[in-house]
Amino acid sequence: MNPTIKDVAKQANTSKSTVSRFLNGQRVKKKTEEAIVQAIKELNYHPNMNARRLASSRTLNIGIVVDDISNYFYSTIISEIEVITNQHGYQCVFFSRKSNKKQEKEYLNMLYEGEVDGLIMVSFYKRDEDLIAAIQEIPYPIILIGDDAGCKEVHSVDVDNYSGTYELVEYLHQIGHRNIAYIAGPDTAAATHQRMAGYRAALQTLSIEFRPEWIVSSNWSKEGGYEAMMQLLERERRGFTAVIASNDEMAIGALRAANDRGFHVPQDFSLIGFDDIPMSAWVNPGLTTANQPLHQIGRRAAEMMMELLKTSEMKYQRHLFKTNMVIRQSCRSLV
């Protein structure tokens, strides 16, 4: 027989009503919540969704909207969202804008039409003011992952791109580099501007000259990184001692370009990426980079959604997670 709420309550050493409150998204003590979650796992309990929907007048569905569901970063984030929401008795419904060409704003209608109880919208592109204004008018739970267009009256989670790049420049400075080139991302990405701002701020703080000719923009891809590195090598050849690529894909492309031109990293110049994608540990030399805590981003977004479903009084929150520096073999000390 399938386990019941009563079985979960017994296993968690709590009451049936407490388990029911937890499954309906209501508050329970932290210790009790942990015991219930553990009991659900051990018993492999699956709630009767139709009965719960009728009892709670909710769909028990959370909509997850991404611009491209095949994106590595999104898959890591949404897998963590799914874990947390499932623990609270909710199911995730996924929508990829790439496949149906809708704009983010169009998905807000699902809340008005009662298709989902809340939306988590995932995108690292710049968001426009019209979307943010529409979200502010909606009396339903919405969490943004990525850009919030600078608005303090929406709930959002992101990585601290500014401090992440700032830390990379600081590291290069500590190991003796003063001539640091930079490969920027596309203008359409919010992170491009935040990372560039961190780069420039660090240069200024450390009294390092900003050299516009050492900046090349690209498109986040390995191919783009390859072309950008070729441009830098044509412009300055040996003027810089280090290059920061604002994502790992471009850093890997830049590494290939350096090799094709007869340069060696890190002997001829150091190279740093951003993101810590799995491939960054496998290239030769291993890529020094900034790790994005994607699991934490997904977990926090899901926890905020669960809080919003319990109360509409939660203060607006903007959570920025710090990156973690991962030092491998692509940088050489000059001191």
N, C-alpha and C positions, 0 to 999 in steps of 0.2 A: 504493500500500500504506500501511496505517496505521503510524505510527512505533512503534518498540519501545523497551523499556528500554535496549537496547544503543545505539539512536540517541540517546536522552537522555543516556546516559553519555558518548558521544563528543562531543556538543555542549557538555556541561558540563565536559569535560576531567577526568572522574573514572571510577571503575570501575562496572561493572554492579551489583556487590554493594552499593556505597555508595548508588546510586540506589534499589535494592531496600530497603535499611535505612530510607532516608528515607521511602519510600512506605508502609512498615509502621509508621511513627510512632516509629522509633528515632532516637537522637541522631546527628547528623553535625556537622562543623564549620560555623560560621556562614557563612563564605565559600563553602563547598561547597554549603550549603543554598541560598544566594542564586543560585548558578550553576545548580543543578538546577531551581529554580523558574523561572528565566529560560528555560532550555532547554525546559521543559514548555510554557511560553507560546508560544515561537517555533515549536515543532514541532506545537503543538496536540495534544499527547499525551494519550490517554485510556487508563488502565490497564484490564486485563481484571479486572473486579471479582469475578467468580465464582472465578477462579483465585486471586486474592489472599485472598478470604475462606477458601477451603479451606486455603491455606498458613498463614494467620495465626490461624485459629480465631476470627476476629472477624467481626462483621457489617459493619464499616467504615461504620456509620451513626451519626450524632450526632443525638439528639432535641433539637429546639428547642421549648420549651413557652412560649406567650405567652397572656395573658388575652384579647387582642383583636388578631389579626394585621393588622387594617386600621389600627391606630394608627400615625401618622406616625413617632413615635419608635422604635417597635419595628421598623418596616420598614427604617429606616436602620441600626439596630444589627444586625439579622439578615443584612442584605446583606453587611456586613463579616465577620460570622462565617462566612458561606458561602464567601467568597473565601479566607479563611485555611484553613478545614478542607479545601476542595477542593485547595488546594496540597499538602496532606499526604495526599491520596488518600482522603479521607473524604467521604461524601455527607450532606447535612442532610435530616432528615425533620421537617416542621413540624406542630405541633399547636396549634390555637386553642381555648382553653377556652370562648370565647364561643359557638362553634358546637356543642360537645358537652356543655357544662354540667358537665364534670368539675372536681373540685378538684385543685389542684397535687399533693397527696399521692398521688392515684390514679395519676399517671404514673410514680411510682417503680417500679411493678410491671414496667414495660417493661425495666428493667435486670435484674431477677431472671429474667424470662422470655426474656432473650437477644435482644430485639428491637433494641436499640441498645447501643453500647459506652459511651456517656456521655450525660448530660443537661445542657443549659443552660436554666435556667428564668428567664424574663424577666417581671418584674412590678414595678410601682411602687406596688402596694397593700401595706399592712402584712401581714407574714407572721406566722402564729401559731406558738406554741412547739411544738405537736404536729408540724408539718411539719419544723421545724428538728431536733427530737429524732429523727424518722424518718431524716432525711438523715445524721445523725451515726452511725446504726447501719448504714448501707449501705456495703459495701466496693467501691463503684463510683464512677467519676469524676462529680461533680456540681458545676456552677458556678451560682451565683445572680447574677442581675443585678437590682439594686434592693435592697430591704430584706433584712437578715440577722438581724433581731430582736435585734440586739446580741450575737449569738453569735460568739465568736472561734475556734470550731472548725468552721467551714465556709468554703469558698472563695467569695468574692463580689467583685463589681465594681459601682461606682455612681458617680454624680456627687456632688461635695461640696456638697450643698444648703445646708448651714449657712454655709459661707464665701462661697458665691455671693450669698446675700441680705445677709450682713454687708457685702460689698463694695459692693452697691447703696446701702445706707444711708450708707456712708462717702463714696461719690461725691456723694450729695445734700448731705451735710454740707459737703463741700469747696466746693460751689458756693453755699453760704449757707443751705440749708434746715434748719430746726429743728422744723418742724411737719409730721410725715410720717405719713400714714394708710396703712392696710394692708388689702388684700383677700386673705384666706387661702383655701386650698383645702379640700377635703373631709376629714373626720376619718379616712376609710378609707385615705387615701394617706400612706405613710411620709414622703414629701417635705414634706407639709403641716407636720408637726411640726418637721422639721429646718429648714425655711425660716423658720418662725415663731421658732424658737430663735435663729437667726442675726440676725433682725430685732431681737429684744428685747435680745440681747447687745450689738449695735452701739449701740443707743440708750443702754444703760447705760454702755458704755465712753466714749461721746461726750457724756455728761451731758445727754442729751435726754430729756425727760419722756415716760414711757409713758402714753398716753391710751387706756384701754379703749374709749371711745366712738368712737374712730377705727379700730376693728377690725371688719371684717365678713367672715363666712365665706361661701363660695360653693362651686361644684361643678366648677371648671376650664373651664366652657363660656363662650362669648361671651354667651349669654343670662344666665348667672349673673353675669358681670362687669357686664353692663348693670344688673341689678337691684341689685347691691351698690353700684355707683356712685350710683345713684339714692338709696339709703338714706343714703350718706355726705353727699350734697348736701342731703338733707332734714334730717339731723341738725345739720350744722355749717356748711353753705354755704361760707363763705370762711375757716373756722378753720385749715385745713391749707393748706400751700403745695405739697405734693407727695403723690402716691399711688403706692405700690408694689403692683402686682397680682402675685400669686405664680405666675402663668403668663401667657403672651402672649395666649391665647384670652380670658381675663378682661380683660386690659388693652385689647384691641381692643373688647370689649363696653363697657368703662368709657369709652373714647374716644367711642363712639357716644352713650352716655348724656350725657356732658358736652356734646356738640354739640346734642343734642335739648333740653337745658335752657338753651342759649344761652351756654354757657361755651366758652372757647377754650384749647386746650392748645398750647403751654406758657404762653401769656400769663397765664391765670388761675391755673393750677397745673400743675406738672410731673407727668409720668406715666411709670412704668417697668414693664416686664414681666419675664418670666423664661422662657427656653427658646430664643429666637431662631428661631422657626418662619419659614418663607419669607414668610408674609403680613406679618410685622412690619416688613419693609423696604418694603412697598407701601402701607401705610396712610398717611394724611396727618394729622399729621406722622409721619415715620418713627419707629418705636418704639425708644427706648433699652432695652436688655435684657441678659440674661446668656446667653451662648451655651453650650449643652451640647455637649461633644465626643463626640457619639454614635458617630462612626466609631472613635474611640479606645477607647470602652467595648466595642464589639463586637469589635474586634481583640484587646484584652487578654483578654477572656473566652475567645476561641477559642485564643489562645496558651496560656493556662492549661490549657485542656482537652487540648491536644496534649501539654503537659508531664505532666499526670496520666496520660495513656495510656502514657507512657513509663516512669513511675515512681510508685509509691504513697508514696514517701518525701518528697514535696514538702510543705514547711511550709504551714500554713494562711495564706492571704493575703486581705486586704481592701484592694482598690485603690479609692481615691477620686480621681476626676479633677476638677481645678479648672475652674470655668467661666471664660469669657473675656468681659469687658465689651465690649459693642458700643454705642457712643455714636452716637445719631442726633439727631433734631430735637425730641424730645418733652419735653426738659428745658430750663429756663431758669435761668441763673445769677442769684443775688440779691446777688452781691458785685461 
